[in-house]
Amino acid sequence: RKEVEQDPGPFNVPEGATVAFNCTYSNSASQSFFWYRQDCRKEPKLLMSVYSSGNEDGRFTAQLNRASQYISLLIRDSKLSDSATYLCVVNTGRRALTFGSGTRLQVQP
Amino acid sequence: SAVISQKPSRDICQRGTSLTIQCQVDSQVTMMFWYRQQPGQSLTLIATANQGSEATYESGFVIDKFPISRPNLTFSTLTVSNMSPEDSSIYLCSVQPGGAYGYTFGSGTRLTVV
């Protein structure tokens, strides 16, 4: 079983739609959680950290369920510029990050 | 957050040769991480580079194939040795300058082995 699992997609949604991505992790000792965004041929960039209480940054909302070992990302009012691969990332305490395989989002005009 | 300068950005190399990738950070960091991203795949950790000690390699990666140097707290190199086409990939360095979040990545080195 992979340490971090994501639905690879692609998710094809129209502009203005709401889309949700899910992620599960296997190591119950994982300590911190992130969503990264990776554009084609670019390096990953931090989108947001994920906190147990849930957190929101503009159109983006992240949720963490430690009991179920489940992380989610909700994007409201999708923009064309949101088209990218979204990586679920977990820090198990070894200081390096473990990446999911990514979920590809394509927002259509 | 830290700014990382990674070079070269891309290279095309002959099989059997070696390529050294450099990462320079604009601040001192304890650990630097080297990742590989194969075509269509996510990132896989190669090794963790600490200043003043041997790098720690992940399962499936060995020092003879991927020697790493970490001469100071702002610089590291990864060498891909005796390359084969299977080594064609993007190689990225990463640091965590501080705090519980904010890992930063270099812009990556796109390597093609022919």
HADDOCK unambig.tbl for C-alpha pairs under 7 A between the chains (distance, minus, plus):
assign (segid A and resid 42 and name CA) (segid B and resid 107 and name CA) 6.58 0.50 0.50
assign (segid A and resid 43 and name CA) (segid B and resid 105 and name CA) 6.45 0.50 0.50
assign (segid A and resid 43 and name CA) (segid B and resid 106 and name CA) 6.86 0.50 0.50
assign (segid A and resid 43 and name CA) (segid B and resid 107 and name CA) 5.25 0.50 0.50
assign (segid A and resid 43 and name CA) (segid B and resid 108 and name CA) 6.23 0.50 0.50
assign (segid A and resid 44 and name CA) (segid B and resid 105 and name CA) 6.77 0.50 0.50
assign (segid A and resid 46 and name CA) (segid B and resid 102 and name CA) 6.83 0.50 0.50
assign (segid A and resid 49 and name CA) (segid B and resid 101 and name CA) 6.86 0.50 0.50
assign (segid A and resid 96 and name CA) (segid B and resid 33 and name CA) 6.84 0.50 0.50
assign (segid A and resid 99 and name CA) (segid B and resid 42 and name CA) 6.54 0.50 0.50
assign (segid A and resid 99 and name CA) (segid B and resid 43 and name CA) 6.05 0.50 0.50
assign (segid A and resid 100 and name CA) (segid B and resid 42 and name CA) 6.54 0.50 0.50
assign (segid A and resid 101 and name CA) (segid B and resid 41 and name CA) 6.20 0.50 0.50
assign (segid A and resid 101 and name CA) (segid B and resid 42 and name CA) 4.59 0.50 0.50
assign (segid A and resid 102 and name CA) (segid B and resid 42 and name CA) 6.56 0.50 0.50
